[in-house]
Amino acid sequence: MKKDPRTYQKRSQRDYSLAFKLQVVQQVEKGELTYKNAQSFYGIQGRSTVLVWLRKHGTLDWSLPKQYTLENNSELTPEQRIKQLETALKEEQDRNLIYKTMFDILQKEHGIQLPKKSLPKQSNGSKPKEK
């Protein structure tokens, strides 16, 4: 009885050569495939296997989230940068509103008093000297 070549075959960690890993990493970094697409296309079972390869063998910086890398900000036009900053400001304002609402609920409905931060004391050095 012959084995059908089209049947799915599970792969183990030992099957991946360095050349294969580098090929997958290169395709993902060029944008030809996402890491999830590469995983399904090549039958790679581990959920984070391709990500590990990208961190180990890739040329991109995977240490910071994409929105915070400096390289992306330097390539933006002023209009794009303004839009990015406006979006970030809107997110922070929404987060601030959520916190304020949460604090109000804690105080009004649960009677929990939260300490307010006091403003830092101003130094006396900025006042004009009197004669």
Residue pairs with C-beta under 8 A, 6 or more apart in sequence:
8 43
9 43
10 43
10 45
11 43
11 44
11 45
16 44
21 53
21 57
22 57
24 33
24 38
24 42
24 44
24 50
24 53
25 50
25 53
25 54
25 57
25 58
27 33
27 38
28 34
28 35
28 38
28 50
28 54
28 58
29 54
29 58
29 59
29 60
33 41
35 50
35 51
35 54
36 50
38 44
38 50
39 46
39 47
39 49
39 50
44 50
46 52
51 62
54 60
54 62
55 62
61 69
61 71
66 72
67 84
73 81
73 84
76 84
103 114
106 112
106 114
107 113
107 114
